[in-house]
């Protein structure tokens, strides 16, 4: 596991974590969760194609957790403009 897919996923993971950790506001945090979802899919593909089921399984769970973050920050009705 040292190909371009893994590098893209690793860099994306660091960027997503930075967006959330720097606490730049609600919108940046929401984008951090979106980016986490995208890189989780990348890690899942990498794990499945590279024979690393623990990476794939872990990122499937992380995908669900980060999808919940997207829901909380962008899609939840409490955040709608009424």
N, C-alpha and C positions, 0 to 999 in steps of 0.2 A: 504494500500500500504506500506508494510513493510517486504516484502519477499526478498529472495536472488536475484531475478531478478532486483528489484529496487536498491539493494546495488551494484550489478555489474554495473548497469547503472550509478549510482551516482559516484562511484569511477572512472569509465571510463570517465565520463564527466569532473571530476576534473583533471584527467591526460591529457585529450585532451586540456583543457583550459591552463594547465601549459605548454604544448609543444608549444602552440601558443604564450602565454604571455612572456615566457622566451626568445623568439627571438633567438633561437639557430641555425638559418639558414633556408634556403629554404626547405631543405629535412625534417627537424624536423617539420616545419610548415605544410608541406604537410601531414605528418603522423598524425599530430594533427587533420587536417580536415577529414582524413580517419577514425580516431577513433571517432570523433564527429558523422560521418555518422553511424557507427556501433552502438553507444550508442543511437542515435536517433531512430533507428529501435527497439532497446530494450525498450526504453521508449514508443514507439508506441504500441508494443505488451503488455507491462504492462498496459498502459492506456486503451486499448481495452478490455483486459481480466479482469481488475479491475474496470471497469465501470467509468473510469475517462476520459471522452472525451476531456476536455480541455488540459490535458497532451498529449493525442494522437494527437490532432489537432496542438498544438504548436510544437510538435516534428516533425510532418510531414512538416511543414513550415521550421523548422530548418534543416531538412534533405535536403530539396531543396537548402537552402542557403549554407550548408556545401558541398553538391555535387558540387555546383558552385565553391567553394574554391578548391576542388580536381581538377576540370577542370582547374582552373587558375594556380595552382601550378604544376600539373603533366601532364595533357593531352592536354593543349592548344598547337597548332602548334608552337607558338613562343618559346616554351621550348624544342623543339625537337633538337637533335644533328644533325646538317646538315654539 
